[in-house]
Amino acid sequence: MPVLSRAVTGILLKVLSTMAFTCMSTLVRVAGKEVPVGQVVFCRSFFALIPLFIMLAWRDEIMDAFRVTSVSSHIKRGVIGATGMFSGFVGLTLLPLADSTAISYAAPLMVVPLAAIILGERVRIYRWSAVAIGFIGVVVILWPHLDIEALRAMSDGQTVGAMFALGGAVCAAFATIQVRKLVSTETTAAIVFTFMMLCAVLALLTWPLAHVLPIGQWIVPSVWQAVILVAVGVFGGLGQILLTVSYRHADTSLIAPFEYFSMIWAIVIGYFVFRDVPSVYVLAGGAIVVASGIFVIWREHQLGLERARQRKVSTPQG
């Protein structure tokens, strides 16, 4: 396949993945009004296995999903990811779709300082500056929700939702760092499968714990609710597959910026489904975060090219 055709295919798959994830988020917001978040997280993780195993069977990689080298690393990634998913879903149920989507963009910015601290990666002034500006954008998005008294009293749903959404972004950043460690020893199939299974198991624990903790009693869903819950998982799994396959067709630096298409879908779906109109804070702050994120991605690409040239120069010619 020509390079240009592969690039176009990769971009198209990436955009489709953002659409699938936004559809999932929309259904999470719908289901979360009546179904406990723990139950939604379980369905998101368990039913995502359907498209996952279809893909693995098609590629003859089912056994790869069960080849695990570091169990403890997978458990750590699963706990962090499940916590982030739970927090993000709480944010989705309490915030407009565009708000929660914009706040989630803080995650890739947080990866930069975490990579420097945990992985020892060298971060130069350009990326530090972009991250600092990006965090200003995050503060702009959060500004209408920064009511400390309301947060203490848990009286303002959107304030609480914003804090949970931000917590989900923090967990997503830590999960990304953990995945960077895992890819050196584990297959993609194993990483995705064990994550989904661990999230499902951890979410299942909220069923008995609901009797002693204020996290909402699981319900017997109606037919319509059951359809929505299954669709949450299928759309989530489909989005993950499209995302994974997109990076097989083109470089990360080309594909990654199209992640921000999710804001377009969030604004459109939020308006037509929930009659949400994004505030000027979300639009302005989101624009700052997106611009900073794209700069970080571009800078990562430039550094990648520089490292590749250095390796080529230092490689002995035999």
N, C-alpha and C positions, 0 to 999 in steps of 0.2 A: 504494500500500500504506500503511495507517495507520502512524503513527510507532511505536506500541506493537508492532505486528506485525513491523515492520522490526527493532526492537530485539531482540525475542525470536529472530528468525531469525539476526541477527548473533551473539547469544550462543550459540545452538545450533551454528552453524558453527564458532565459536571453540572450544567444548568438543570438538566432533568433531575439530578440528585437533590438539588436545592428545592425544586418543586415538590419532590416526594417528601422531604423532611418538613417543608412548610405545611403540606397536607396533613402529615402526622401531627404537627403542633396544633393545627386547627382542630383536629379530632380530639386531641388531648384536652384542649380548652373546653370543648363541648362535653366530653365525658366527665371531666373533673368537677363539673358543677354538681353532679349527683353521685359519682363513684369515687371512693377513697383513692388518694394518690398512690398508696402502696399497691392497690389492686391494678391501677392503670400501669404502673411500672412493671408489674408482673406480666401483664398482657403484652406490653411493648416488647419485653425481652423474650418471652416464650414464643409468641406467634411470629417474631422476626426469624425464628429458626426455619420457618417454612420456605421463604425465598432463599435463605442461606443454603439449605441442603439441596434445593433444586439447582442452584449454581454449582455447588461442590460436586453433585452427581454428574452434571453436564461436563464439568472439567475433570472428572475422575480424580477428585481430591478429597473424597469423604474421609479416608483414613488419616489424612494430614491433620484433620480437626482434632484427632485424639492423640497426636504425638506432642507431648508436653515435656519440656526440659526442666523448667524452673516453676514448680507449683507455687512457691511462695510469691514469686513476682506476679503471677497471674492473679492470685488472691488479693494482693495489694492493689493491682489495677482494677479488679472487680469491685472492691470496697469503695475505692475512690470514685469509680465510674457510677456505681449505683447511688452513692450519696449525691453526686452531681446531677444524675437523672431525676432523683426525687426532688431535689431543690429546684431544678429547672422546671419541672412539671408543676410544682406549687406556684412558681412565678407565672407560668402560662395560664393557670386558672384564675389568677388575681389581677393580671395586667392585660392591657390591649396587646394584640399579637405583635404589632410593630415595636412596642416598647420592650417586650421581652426579647425579641430578635436583636434589637440594637444593643441591649445590655450584654447579650451573649457574645457580641463581637469583641468584648474585653478579653476573652480567653486567649486568642493568638497573641495579643499584646503582652499578657502575663507570662506567656511561654518564654519570652526573651530573657527577662531577669531570672526566671527559674532555671533556664538552661545554663546561664552563667554561674548561678549558685550551686546547683545540684550536679550538672554535667561538666562544669568547668569550661564551658565554651567561652571563647573570647568575644566580647561584645564591644564594639567601638562606638564613638561619640554619635555617629549618624543614627544608629539604631536606638541608642539611649534617648536621643532627642525625639525620634519618631514615637517611641513608647511614651515619653513624658507628655507629648502633645496629645497622643491618643487617650491617655488617662484624663486629660482635661476634657476631652469629648465625652468620656464616660461620666464625669461629674456633671456636665451639662445635661445629659440624659437623665441622671438621677436627681437633679436639683429639685424638681417639683415634688419628689417623694422623700426628701430629706427632712422629715418631721420626726425628731427624736422622741418627743412626748407621745406621738401617735404610735411609734414603734414600741416604746416601753409598754404602753397600754394595749398593744396589738389591736388598736381600734380602727386603723385605716388599712383597708385591704390592699390598696395599691402600694402603700409604703412597705408593708410586710412582703408583698409580692416582689417588689424591686430588690429587697435585701436577699430574698431567696434566689431570685434570678442571678444576682451578682455572686452569690455563693455557688450557684451552679457553674458559672463561668470560671470561678477559681478552681473548682474541682476538675473542670474540663482541661484547664491548663496543666494541673498536676498529672492528670491522666495522659495527656500528650507526652509529657516527659517520661512517664512510665512505659508508654508504648515505644518510645525511641530506644529505651533499654531492651525491651522485649524483642524487637525486630532483629537484633543481632544473633539471637539463639532460637527464636520461634517462627513458625510459618504463619502467614496471614490467616489461613483457615483456623489454626489453633487459637490465635489471638482473638479473633471475632467470636468463635464458638464458645470458648471458655468465658469470655466476657458476658455473652448473652445468658449462658447457663448460671453463672454466679449472680448476675443481676436478678434473674428469675427466682433463684433460691433465697437470696436476701430479701427480695420483695415479698416472697411467700411467708417469711417470718412475721410480717406485719399483720397477718391474719390472726394468729393467736394473741400477739402483743396488743392488738386493738382493744382487748378486754381490760388491759391495765394501763395503757397509755392513750392520750388524747390524739390519736392519729386516724380515727374514723373506722367504723365497723365495715367489713366487707359486705357486699350485698349480692343477692341473686339477681343478675342483670335481666332486664326485659330482652325480648328478641332484638329490638332496635339497639339497645345498649350493647348487647353481645356483638352485633355486627360492627359497631363503632370500635369496640375494644379489639376485636380481631384485626380490623383495618388499621388501627394504630400500630400494631406489631408488623403487619405486612408492609405498610408504607415505610416504617422505620427500617426494616430489613432490606426493602427494595432500594431505599436511598443509600444505604451502606454499600450495597452491591454496585450501584451505578457510580458511586464515588470511587470505590476501589478500582473498577474497570477503567474509569476515566484516566487515572494516573498511569495506566499501562499504555496509553496512546500518545501521551505528550508529557513534557517536563512539568514538574510541580510548579515552577515559577510562572508558567503560562496558564496552568489550570486554576491555581489557588485563588487569584483575584475574582473569579466568577462565583465564588462563594457568596459574594455580596449581592447577587441576584435575589437571594432569599429575602432581602429587605423589600424589593419590588413586589414579590409575591405576598409578603406579609401585609403590606399596605393595601394592595388590591383586595385580597381575601378578607382582611380585617374590615375593610369598608363595606363590601357587599354581603358578608356573612354576619358580622357583628355591629355594623354601622359605626365602626371606630374611625375617627379622624385623627391622624398623628399630630401631636403638638409641635410647636416650633422648636421646643427643647429637643424632642426626639429627632427631628429633621436636621437641626443644626449640629447637635452632638453626634448623631449617626454619621453625618458627612465628615466630621473631623476624625472619627474613629476609622471609618472606611479609608480615608486618604492616608492616615498613618499606617493602617494595616497593609495597604498596597505598597507603600514605601518600604516597609519592613520586608515584604515578600520580594520586592525588586532588589533590595540590598542583599538579601540572602542569596539571590540568584547571582549577583555580581561577585560575591565572595566565593560562591561555589565555582564559578568560572576561574577565579584567581587561584583557588586551591588546586583545581585541575591542571592549570598551566604550571604551577610549581611542582606538582607531582611528575608531570611530563619532563620538565627540565632536570629534576633530580634523579630520574630513572636512568640507570646506566644503560648505555647502548651496547649490545653485545653482537 
